Amino acid sequence: MKTLNIKDTQRKLKNKLCKELKGKVFHVTSKIGYDGILNDKAIYPSNHKNIKNHVWSCSKYFTNCNCISLVDLYNNTNTRLLLNAINTKYRFYDIHTMASSNIGYIFVLKTDIYQELITWKDVKDDWLKNCNQNIVPHLESGIKNKILLSDIEYIIKVETIEKYVDYSKLYTDILSRIRTPSHDDILS
């Protein structure tokens, strides 16, 4: 399978990736997700038994429908709404955020699998009734059950030249250094 390597600053990645992915449907994952996909020879939904322990939040609309969440730049063509979704809700080019590292992977689907997509337009009414589940309007679509590696056109390995900083670990470290007041301190 063909792999395209793109390495640049976060700012420049946005322009390069948006040009490369225009009109495509794709799945974004981390190095751990990438290794798992290659091992399983398929992309599974986040609630799949093999990866359930790695899911941070199960309040995602497509996850709850047993679907793989995808970025859909094929069916969602309103430029203004897409740009709003990309810039404010789902920055797939921000590898630090998406993959929690300097490297992320984008699996670009073959066009013949697009007929299986459940698009934002397909689920909009149902989601509005149950809007306590996360979805990225005008950008996100899903596919039920799994996507085989044979359904992938190519992979993009995305790498930033800026260093990734895990702020959650930094925050935990700072909190652990703060002196906790004793019972006597609180009473005085």
Secondary structure, 3 states (H helix, E strand, C coil): CCEEEEEECHHHHHHHHHHHHCCCEEEEECHHHHHHHHHHCEECCCCCCCCHHHCCCCCEHHHHCCEEEEEECCCCCCHHHHHHHHHHHCCCCCHHHHHCCCEEEEEEECHHHHHHCECHHHHHHHHHHCCCCECCCCCEEEEECCEEHHHEEEEEEEEECCCCCCHHHHHHHHHHHCCCCCHHHHHC
